[in-house]
Amino acid sequence: MLKEECFFLGTIVGKYSFKGEILAKLDTDSPNTYINLESILIETPQGLVPYFIDRSQLHKSSLLRIKFEGVDSDHDAEALIKKGLFLPLDMLPPLEGNQFYYHEITGFIAIDQMDKEIGIIKNVNDSGPQPLFVIDADGTEILIPVHDNFIKNLDRQGKKMHLDLPDGLLDIFK
């Protein structure tokens, strides 16, 4: 499976026991959603590799303790530390209303509070402290902070995001 067809779930952060169990820090608000997985994809230099899960449970409410099939020793578990965990996109729980996954809004039309088209959302840049909508406005790149107060309405069927932006924000890109 290609990485582009998957979402990042978390990272293996340590070993739990000498019998090959690992601890994973999940990038989610509800880690209990992922307790009963049958398998998970682990990022390796060769690509994403499926690992089958013998058992898993929450550990201290924010970590997932996992025992993989075929990972039976401290040495086997050590080789997995700091590796990324991924799942297919179709395993993401559906969101409603104005909630969205960053990948979901690529290609949506951004519209300001005056019902004027700003441009096409290319992606969300979340590499800094504040995620930013990256919008293509006829060749000009516009960056708008991703903030709940700015999102007035998300129209999934029409592929439009209506924004209510502070006065002057778009003027800096002219």
DRENPA-3360 file (N, C-alpha, C; in nm, 2 decimals, always signed):
BEGIN
1 = MLKEECFF = +0.08/-0.12/+0.00/+0.00/+0.00/+0.00/+0.09/+0.12/+0.00 ~ +0.05/+0.22/-0.08/+0.13/+0.35/-0.09/+0.10/+0.44/+0.03 ~ +0.20/+0.51/+0.07/+0.19/+0.60/+0.19/+0.08/+0.71/+0.16 ~ +0.06/+0.75/+0.04/-0.04/+0.85/+0.00/-0.18/+0.80/+0.02 ~ -0.20/+0.67/+0.03/-0.33/+0.61/+0.05/-0.36/+0.59/+0.20 ~ -0.27/+0.64/+0.29/-0.27/+0.61/+0.43/-0.27/+0.74/+0.51 ~ -0.30/+0.72/+0.64/-0.29/+0.83/+0.73/-0.19/+0.79/+0.84 ~ -0.12/+0.89/+0.89/-0.03/+0.87/+1.00/-0.10/+0.85/+1.13;
9 = LGTIVGKY = -0.08/+0.74/+1.20/-0.15/+0.71/+1.32/-0.06/+0.74/+1.45 ~ +0.07/+0.72/+1.44/+0.15/+0.75/+1.55/+0.29/+0.70/+1.53 ~ +0.36/+0.69/+1.64/+0.50/+0.64/+1.64/+0.53/+0.54/+1.75 ~ +0.61/+0.45/+1.72/+0.65/+0.35/+1.82/+0.76/+0.42/+1.91 ~ +0.74/+0.44/+2.04/+0.82/+0.52/+2.12/+0.91/+0.44/+2.22 ~ +0.88/+0.31/+2.23/+0.96/+0.23/+2.32/+0.92/+0.09/+2.33 ~ +1.00/+0.01/+2.41/+0.97/-0.13/+2.44/+0.89/-0.14/+2.57 ~ +0.81/-0.24/+2.58/+0.74/-0.25/+2.71/+0.79/-0.37/+2.79;
17 = SFKGEILA = +0.82/-0.48/+2.72/+0.87/-0.60/+2.79/+0.98/-0.66/+2.71 ~ +1.04/-0.76/+2.77/+1.15/-0.84/+2.70/+1.09/-0.94/+2.61 ~ +0.96/-0.95/+2.60/+0.89/-1.04/+2.51/+0.85/-0.98/+2.38 ~ +0.90/-0.86/+2.34/+0.87/-0.81/+2.21/+0.75/-0.71/+2.21 ~ +0.69/-0.67/+2.32/+0.59/-0.57/+2.32/+0.65/-0.43/+2.30 ~ +0.57/-0.35/+2.24/+0.61/-0.21/+2.21/+0.51/-0.11/+2.27 ~ +0.55/+0.01/+2.28/+0.45/+0.12/+2.32/+0.45/+0.22/+2.20 ~ +0.33/+0.25/+2.16/+0.31/+0.35/+2.05/+0.24/+0.47/+2.10;
25 = KLDTDSPN = +0.29/+0.59/+2.06/+0.22/+0.71/+2.09/+0.13/+0.75/+1.97 ~ +0.00/+0.75/+1.99/-0.09/+0.77/+1.88/-0.12/+0.92/+1.87 ~ -0.13/+0.97/+1.74/-0.16/+1.11/+1.71/-0.31/+1.12/+1.69 ~ -0.38/+1.10/+1.81/-0.53/+1.11/+1.80/-0.58/+1.15/+1.94 ~ -0.70/+1.20/+1.94/-0.77/+1.24/+2.06/-0.84/+1.12/+2.13 ~ -0.86/+1.02/+2.05/-0.93/+0.90/+2.11/-0.85/+0.77/+2.07 ~ -0.74/+0.74/+2.15/-0.66/+0.62/+2.12/-0.74/+0.49/+2.13 ~ -0.85/+0.49/+2.22/-0.93/+0.37/+2.24/-1.00/+0.32/+2.11;
33 = TYINLESI = -1.01/+0.41/+2.01/-1.07/+0.37/+1.88/-0.98/+0.27/+1.81 ~ -0.85/+0.26/+1.84/-0.76/+0.18/+1.77/-0.71/+0.06/+1.85 ~ -0.78/+0.02/+1.96/-0.74/-0.09/+2.04/-0.76/-0.23/+1.97 ~ -0.86/-0.24/+1.89/-0.90/-0.37/+1.83/-0.85/-0.39/+1.69 ~ -0.74/-0.33/+1.65/-0.69/-0.35/+1.51/-0.64/-0.49/+1.49 ~ -0.66/-0.54/+1.37/-0.60/-0.67/+1.34/-0.46/-0.65/+1.29 ~ -0.43/-0.54/+1.22/-0.30/-0.52/+1.17/-0.27/-0.37/+1.16 ~ -0.15/-0.33/+1.13/-0.11/-0.19/+1.12/+0.01/-0.19/+1.02;
41 = LIETPQGL = +0.03/-0.08/+0.95/+0.14/-0.06/+0.86/+0.25/+0.01/+0.93 ~ +0.37/-0.04/+0.92/+0.49/+0.02/+0.98/+0.58/+0.07/+0.87 ~ +0.63/+0.20/+0.89/+0.71/+0.26/+0.79/+0.86/+0.20/+0.80 ~ +0.91/+0.15/+0.69/+1.04/+0.10/+0.69/+1.11/+0.17/+0.57 ~ +1.24/+0.15/+0.55/+1.31/+0.21/+0.44/+1.26/+0.15/+0.30 ~ +1.20/+0.03/+0.31/+1.15/-0.04/+0.19/+1.00/+0.01/+0.16 ~ +0.94/+0.08/+0.25/+0.80/+0.12/+0.23/+0.72/+0.08/+0.35 ~ +0.59/+0.08/+0.34/+0.50/+0.04/+0.45/+0.48/-0.11/+0.45;
49 = VPYFIDRS = +0.51/-0.17/+0.57/+0.50/-0.31/+0.58/+0.39/-0.35/+0.68 ~ +0.30/-0.44/+0.64/+0.19/-0.48/+0.74/+0.25/-0.57/+0.85 ~ +0.20/-0.54/+0.97/+0.24/-0.62/+1.09/+0.10/-0.66/+1.15 ~ +0.09/-0.79/+1.18/-0.03/-0.84/+1.24/-0.02/-0.83/+1.39 ~ -0.13/-0.80/+1.46/-0.14/-0.77/+1.60/-0.19/-0.89/+1.67 ~ -0.12/-0.94/+1.77/-0.17/-1.05/+1.86/-0.26/-0.99/+1.96 ~ -0.22/-0.88/+2.02/-0.31/-0.81/+2.12/-0.26/-0.67/+2.14 ~ -0.35/-0.59/+2.19/-0.31/-0.45/+2.22/-0.41/-0.40/+2.33;
57 = QLHKSSLL = -0.36/-0.30/+2.41/-0.44/-0.24/+2.51/-0.38/-0.10/+2.54 ~ -0.46/-0.01/+2.60/-0.42/+0.12/+2.63/-0.32/+0.11/+2.75 ~ -0.22/+0.19/+2.75/-0.12/+0.20/+2.86/-0.11/+0.34/+2.90 ~ -0.15/+0.36/+3.03/-0.15/+0.50/+3.09/-0.23/+0.60/+3.00 ~ -0.34/+0.55/+2.95/-0.44/+0.63/+2.88/-0.40/+0.69/+2.75 ~ -0.27/+0.72/+2.72/-0.23/+0.78/+2.60/-0.15/+0.70/+2.51 ~ -0.10/+0.59/+2.56/-0.01/+0.50/+2.48/-0.08/+0.37/+2.45 ~ -0.05/+0.31/+2.33/-0.10/+0.18/+2.30/+0.01/+0.08/+2.31;
65 = RIKFEGVD = -0.02/-0.02/+2.40/+0.08/-0.13/+2.42/+0.04/-0.24/+2.32 ~ +0.13/-0.28/+2.23/+0.10/-0.37/+2.12/+0.20/-0.49/+2.12 ~ +0.14/-0.61/+2.10/+0.23/-0.73/+2.08/+0.20/-0.77/+1.94 ~ +0.30/-0.76/+1.85/+0.29/-0.80/+1.71/+0.32/-0.95/+1.70 ~ +0.26/-1.02/+1.60/+0.30/-1.15/+1.56/+0.44/-1.15/+1.51 ~ +0.52/-1.25/+1.55/+0.66/-1.26/+1.50/+0.76/-1.16/+1.57 ~ +0.71/-1.07/+1.65/+0.81/-0.99/+1.73/+0.81/-1.04/+1.87 ~ +0.91/-1.13/+1.90/+0.90/-1.20/+2.02/+1.02/-1.18/+2.12;
73 = SDHDAEAL = +1.10/-1.08/+2.08/+1.22/-1.06/+2.17/+1.24/-0.91/+2.19 ~ +1.32/-0.88/+2.28/+1.37/-0.74/+2.31/+1.44/-0.68/+2.19 ~ +1.52/-0.77/+2.12/+1.59/-0.72/+2.00/+1.50/-0.69/+1.89 ~ +1.40/-0.78/+1.86/+1.30/-0.75/+1.76/+1.22/-0.62/+1.78 ~ +1.18/-0.60/+1.91/+1.11/-0.48/+1.94/+1.20/-0.35/+1.92 ~ +1.32/-0.36/+1.96/+1.42/-0.25/+1.95/+1.43/-0.20/+1.81 ~ +1.42/-0.29/+1.71/+1.43/-0.25/+1.57/+1.31/-0.17/+1.52 ~ +1.20/-0.17/+1.60/+1.08/-0.09/+1.56/+1.07/+0.04/+1.62;
81 = IKKGLFLP = +1.15/+0.07/+1.72/+1.14/+0.20/+1.79/+1.17/+0.32/+1.69 ~ +1.09/+0.42/+1.70/+1.09/+0.54/+1.62/+1.03/+0.52/+1.48 ~ +0.97/+0.41/+1.46/+0.91/+0.39/+1.33/+0.76/+0.44/+1.33 ~ +0.72/+0.50/+1.22/+0.59/+0.55/+1.20/+0.48/+0.44/+1.18 ~ +0.36/+0.46/+1.23/+0.25/+0.37/+1.22/+0.15/+0.44/+1.13 ~ +0.09/+0.36/+1.03/+0.00/+0.41/+0.94/-0.12/+0.31/+0.92 ~ -0.23/+0.37/+0.88/-0.35/+0.29/+0.85/-0.41/+0.34/+0.72 ~ -0.49/+0.26/+0.64/-0.55/+0.31/+0.52/-0.65/+0.42/+0.55;
89 = LDMLPPLE = -0.66/+0.52/+0.46/-0.75/+0.63/+0.47/-0.89/+0.59/+0.50 ~ -0.94/+0.48/+0.45/-1.07/+0.44/+0.47/-1.10/+0.40/+0.61 ~ -1.00/+0.39/+0.70/-1.02/+0.36/+0.84/-1.04/+0.48/+0.93 ~ -1.03/+0.60/+0.87/-1.05/+0.72/+0.95/-1.20/+0.73/+0.98 ~ -1.23/+0.76/+1.11/-1.37/+0.78/+1.15/-1.42/+0.90/+1.07 ~ -1.55/+0.90/+1.02/-1.60/+1.01/+0.95/-1.62/+1.13/+1.04 ~ -1.60/+1.25/+0.99/-1.62/+1.37/+1.06/-1.75/+1.44/+1.00 ~ -1.81/+1.52/+1.09/-1.93/+1.59/+1.05/-1.91/+1.74/+1.07;
97 = GNQFYYHE = -2.01/+1.82/+1.01/-2.01/+1.96/+1.03/-1.89/+2.03/+0.97 ~ -1.83/+2.12/+1.05/-1.71/+2.19/+1.00/-1.58/+2.12/+1.04 ~ -1.58/+2.00/+1.09/-1.46/+1.93/+1.12/-1.42/+1.86/+0.99 ~ -1.28/+1.85/+0.98/-1.23/+1.79/+0.85/-1.09/+1.74/+0.88 ~ -1.05/+1.65/+0.79/-0.91/+1.60/+0.79/-0.84/+1.69/+0.69 ~ -0.72/+1.72/+0.71/-0.64/+1.80/+0.62/-0.64/+1.75/+0.48 ~ -0.63/+1.62/+0.46/-0.62/+1.57/+0.32/-0.76/+1.58/+0.25 ~ -0.86/+1.59/+0.33/-1.00/+1.59/+0.28/-1.04/+1.71/+0.20;
105 = ITGFIAID = -0.97/+1.83/+0.24/-1.02/+1.96/+0.18/-0.93/+2.00/+0.06 ~ -0.83/+1.92/+0.02/-0.75/+1.95/-0.10/-0.84/+1.96/-0.22 ~ -0.83/+2.07/-0.29/-0.91/+2.10/-0.41/-1.04/+2.17/-0.38 ~ -1.07/+2.20/-0.25/-1.19/+2.28/-0.22/-1.17/+2.42/-0.26 ~ -1.28/+2.49/-0.29/-1.27/+2.63/-0.32/-1.29/+2.71/-0.19 ~ -1.19/+2.80/-0.16/-1.20/+2.89/-0.04/-1.28/+3.01/-0.08 ~ -1.38/+3.05/+0.00/-1.47/+3.16/-0.03/-1.47/+3.25/+0.10 ~ -1.45/+3.38/+0.07/-1.45/+3.48/+0.19/-1.59/+3.51/+0.23;
113 = QMDKEIGI = -1.60/+3.60/+0.33/-1.73/+3.64/+0.39/-1.81/+3.72/+0.30 ~ -1.76/+3.77/+0.19/-1.84/+3.85/+0.09/-1.88/+3.76/-0.02 ~ -1.87/+3.63/+0.00/-1.90/+3.53/-0.11/-1.81/+3.54/-0.23 ~ -1.69/+3.59/-0.21/-1.59/+3.61/-0.32/-1.49/+3.49/-0.31 ~ -1.47/+3.43/-0.43/-1.37/+3.32/-0.43/-1.23/+3.37/-0.40 ~ -1.17/+3.30/-0.31/-1.03/+3.33/-0.28/-0.93/+3.25/-0.37 ~ -0.96/+3.12/-0.38/-0.88/+3.04/-0.46/-0.91/+2.89/-0.42 ~ -0.82/+2.80/-0.47/-0.83/+2.66/-0.45/-0.73/+2.62/-0.33;
121 = IKNVNDSG = -0.78/+2.54/-0.24/-0.70/+2.49/-0.13/-0.61/+2.38/-0.19 ~ -0.48/+2.41/-0.19/-0.38/+2.31/-0.24/-0.35/+2.21/-0.13 ~ -0.33/+2.25/-0.01/-0.31/+2.16/+0.10/-0.31/+2.24/+0.23 ~ -0.27/+2.17/+0.34/-0.26/+2.24/+0.47/-0.11/+2.21/+0.51 ~ -0.04/+2.32/+0.54/+0.09/+2.31/+0.59/+0.09/+2.31/+0.74 ~ +0.12/+2.19/+0.80/+0.12/+2.18/+0.94/+0.26/+2.16/+1.00 ~ +0.36/+2.20/+0.93/+0.50/+2.18/+0.97/+0.54/+2.29/+1.08 ~ +0.47/+2.40/+1.09/+0.50/+2.50/+1.19/+0.41/+2.49/+1.31;
129 = PQPLFVID = +0.42/+2.59/+1.40/+0.34/+2.59/+1.52/+0.19/+2.61/+1.49 ~ +0.16/+2.68/+1.38/+0.02/+2.71/+1.34/-0.01/+2.65/+1.20 ~ -0.10/+2.55/+1.19/-0.13/+2.50/+1.06/-0.19/+2.61/+0.97 ~ -0.15/+2.60/+0.84/-0.20/+2.71/+0.75/-0.26/+2.64/+0.62 ~ -0.38/+2.70/+0.58/-0.43/+2.66/+0.45/-0.34/+2.72/+0.35 ~ -0.30/+2.64/+0.25/-0.22/+2.69/+0.14/-0.32/+2.70/+0.02 ~ -0.35/+2.83/-0.02/-0.45/+2.85/-0.13/-0.38/+2.91/-0.25 ~ -0.42/+2.85/-0.37/-0.37/+2.90/-0.49/-0.48/+3.00/-0.55;
137 = ADGTEILI = -0.44/+3.13/-0.55/-0.53/+3.23/-0.60/-0.47/+3.28/-0.73 ~ -0.50/+3.21/-0.84/-0.45/+3.25/-0.98/-0.30/+3.26/-0.98 ~ -0.23/+3.17/-0.92/-0.09/+3.17/-0.92/-0.02/+3.23/-0.80 ~ -0.10/+3.31/-0.72/-0.05/+3.37/-0.60/-0.08/+3.27/-0.48 ~ +0.02/+3.24/-0.40/+0.00/+3.15/-0.29/-0.04/+3.24/-0.17 ~ -0.16/+3.20/-0.11/-0.21/+3.27/+0.00/-0.21/+3.17/+0.12 ~ -0.16/+3.22/+0.23/-0.16/+3.14/+0.36/-0.26/+3.20/+0.46 ~ -0.35/+3.11/+0.50/-0.45/+3.15/+0.60/-0.44/+3.05/+0.72;
145 = PVHDNFIK = -0.43/+3.10/+0.84/-0.43/+3.01/+0.96/-0.55/+2.93/+0.97 ~ -0.53/+2.80/+1.00/-0.64/+2.71/+1.02/-0.69/+2.74/+1.16 ~ -0.81/+2.80/+1.17/-0.86/+2.83/+1.30/-1.01/+2.82/+1.30 ~ -1.07/+2.75/+1.40/-1.21/+2.73/+1.40/-1.29/+2.85/+1.39 ~ -1.25/+2.96/+1.44/-1.32/+3.09/+1.43/-1.33/+3.14/+1.29 ~ -1.24/+3.10/+1.20/-1.23/+3.15/+1.06/-1.32/+3.06/+0.97 ~ -1.36/+2.94/+1.01/-1.43/+2.85/+0.92/-1.58/+2.87/+0.95 ~ -1.65/+2.93/+0.86/-1.79/+2.96/+0.87/-1.88/+2.83/+0.83;
153 = NLDRQGKK = -1.84/+2.77/+0.72/-1.92/+2.66/+0.67/-1.83/+2.57/+0.58 ~ -1.84/+2.44/+0.60/-1.77/+2.34/+0.51/-1.88/+2.27/+0.43 ~ -1.88/+2.29/+0.30/-1.97/+2.22/+0.21/-1.90/+2.11/+0.14 ~ -1.91/+1.99/+0.19/-1.84/+1.87/+0.13/-1.90/+1.84/-0.01 ~ -2.03/+1.85/-0.03/-2.08/+1.81/-0.16/-2.04/+1.91/-0.26 ~ -2.04/+2.04/-0.23/-2.00/+2.14/-0.33/-1.85/+2.17/-0.33 ~ -1.78/+2.10/-0.24/-1.63/+2.12/-0.23/-1.60/+2.27/-0.21 ~ -1.66/+2.33/-0.11/-1.64/+2.47/-0.08/-1.62/+2.49/+0.07;
161 = MHLDLPDG = -1.53/+2.58/+0.10/-1.51/+2.62/+0.24/-1.53/+2.77/+0.25 ~ -1.63/+2.80/+0.33/-1.67/+2.95/+0.35/-1.59/+2.99/+0.47 ~ -1.51/+3.10/+0.46/-1.43/+3.15/+0.56/-1.48/+3.29/+0.60 ~ -1.46/+3.32/+0.73/-1.49/+3.46/+0.78/-1.35/+3.51/+0.84 ~ -1.29/+3.59/+0.76/-1.15/+3.63/+0.79/-1.14/+3.77/+0.85 ~ -1.04/+3.79/+0.93/-1.02/+3.93/+0.98/-0.99/+4.03/+0.87 ~ -1.04/+4.15/+0.89/-1.02/+4.26/+0.79/-0.87/+4.27/+0.76 ~ -0.84/+4.28/+0.63/-0.70/+4.31/+0.59/-0.61/+4.19/+0.58;
169 = LLDIFK = -0.66/+4.07/+0.62/-0.58/+3.95/+0.61/-0.54/+3.92/+0.46 ~ -0.64/+3.93/+0.37/-0.61/+3.89/+0.23/-0.53/+4.01/+0.16 ~ -0.54/+4.13/+0.22/-0.47/+4.24/+0.15/-0.32/+4.23/+0.15 ~ -0.26/+4.15/+0.24/-0.12/+4.14/+0.24/-0.07/+4.05/+0.13 ~ -0.16/+3.99/+0.05/-0.12/+3.90/-0.06/-0.14/+3.97/-0.19 ~ -0.18/+4.09/-0.19/-0.21/+4.16/-0.32/-0.09/+4.23/-0.37;
% end
